Amino acid sequence: MQRLVVRLLLVSVLVSGAALVESYAQSAAPSQQVAGAAAGPQVEEQMSRLQAQTADAKSAGDNAWVLVSCALVLMMTGPGLALFYGGLVRKKNVLATMMQSFTLMALVSILWAILGYSLAFGPGNRFIGGLSFAFLRGVGAAPDVDYAATIPAQTFMMFQLMFAIITPALITGAFAERMKFSAMVAFMVLWSIIVYDPMAHMVWGKGGWLNAAAGGAFPALDFAGGTVVHITSGVSALVCALYLGRRLGFPHEPMPPHSVVLSFIGACLLWVGWFGFNAGSALGAGSLASSAFVATHFGAAAAAVGWAGAEWIRNGKPSVLGAISGCVAGLVAITPASGFVGPMPALVIGLVAGVVCYLMVTKIKGLFGYDDSLDAFGVHGAGGTAGALLTGVFASSVVNPIFKDARGNALAVGLLEGNARQILNQFVAVIIAWGLAIVGTLVILKVVDAVIGLRVPNEAEVQGLDLSQHGEEGYNLEV
């Protein structure tokens, strides 16, 4: 009897315990569901906040790199190009030559803010932008997704301004020591509007005829300005040299550089600044910028060796001037290809450019007898043309898959990948750049010459442009 009572008590305890557990579980379930429901929005909010912070960090990094690149490219004009060109002229023209680069830093900046940026990058037709960005209207802190989605539109505008500054400055090397300062100012204002802005729009502007990134009719590959910067300036330089005629005494009187030391320093600054020029054109701090940085360096190095080597073979010794000129030629040639090729093609492009530009300066120039004072055409015109065409040969989808099919799959980019049509696209871009530069420059020269005259009087040229144009001398050697 006692055992039966004990068993009944145990059963009742177990049943009561099970009931309590079930009751607790039923009562706890709604609270857990409420807690889970409350946690869901919190997790989603945290994830959204984290994604926003990541996007802000990427934008800040990209913006920082492009701003640094702006400074590097401006350094290319002054002091880089100013020193490089200043050392190559005779000492009586050193200040006038450097003043031209400095003046364009200020002059083109104002012109860009008022009109230039809008004509180059504002909405328009296939050949020129409109006036929607005139006076920088609408160009603020928000990104312009048509060009660079992670940096402010102001940053993009400033980066492109640095290209607009150095391009006409390159032309000054062709007419060094003989053009009026007033004529230079008038010529450069008109040239920037008539030649540079349309070419920039066609290659880089939204809807541009040659824009590879936005479905242009002839999608030409020009990562950082082979056609826009170097061909237009180099060919325009040749037209200027031919139109103005030779310097007094050329080629019978020796006109050696007055200071290769200054030119050496300038060339080194150009090499360093060119990393901003090319790698900055990635418009972000990602792997494409790294690839362009690497290609830029190897292209410059190979061209310096190519020029100096060719000179060594011909003359029995390599010159400092030849080595630094070769470096610049390589930087010019690798510019359009920098964002599309790897290190080994960059070496090839640089080597070819060094030899080709050496022959242009030492053979072709002498054969035709034109007086391109500082070889702006031989380096920028010839180097830019060679680089633009070689870009169509070596461009790789592995480096930059710029062409894609409807499904987003990468297509062949250059000739070696099977895209033979790209050579045609590059050739069309080169022809357009040459044609626009020749016609535009010739018209501008005739207008400026008719209105104010282009060339300084003979006595002013003999005296030197430092004194005749600015009333100063570059060197006071009196004790």
Buried (B, 14 or more C-beta within 10 A) or exposed (E): EEEEEEEEEEEEEEEEEEEEEEEEEEEEEEEEEEEEEEEEEEEEEEEEEEEEEEEEEBBEBBBEBBBBBBEBBBBBBBBBBBBBBBBBBBBBBBBBBBBBBBBBBEBBBEBBBEBBBBBBBBBBEBBBBEEEBBEBEEBEEEBBEBBBEBBBBBBBBBBBBBBBBBBBBBBBBBBBBBBBBEBBBBBBBBBBBBBBBBBBBBBBBBBBBBBBBEEBEBBBBBBBBBBBBBBBBBBBBBBBBBBBBBBEEBEEEEBEBBBBEBBBBBBBBBBEBBBBBBBBBBBBBBEBBEBBBBBBBBBBBBBBBBBBBBBBEEEEEBBEBBBBBBBBBBBBBBBBBBBBBBEEBBBBBBBBBBBBBBBBBBEBBEEEEBBBBBBBBBBBBBBBBBBBBBBBBBBBBEBBBBBEEEEEEBEBBBBBBEBEEBBEBBBBBBEBBBEBBBEBBBEBBEEBBEEEEBBBEEEBBEBBBBBBBBEEBBEEEEE
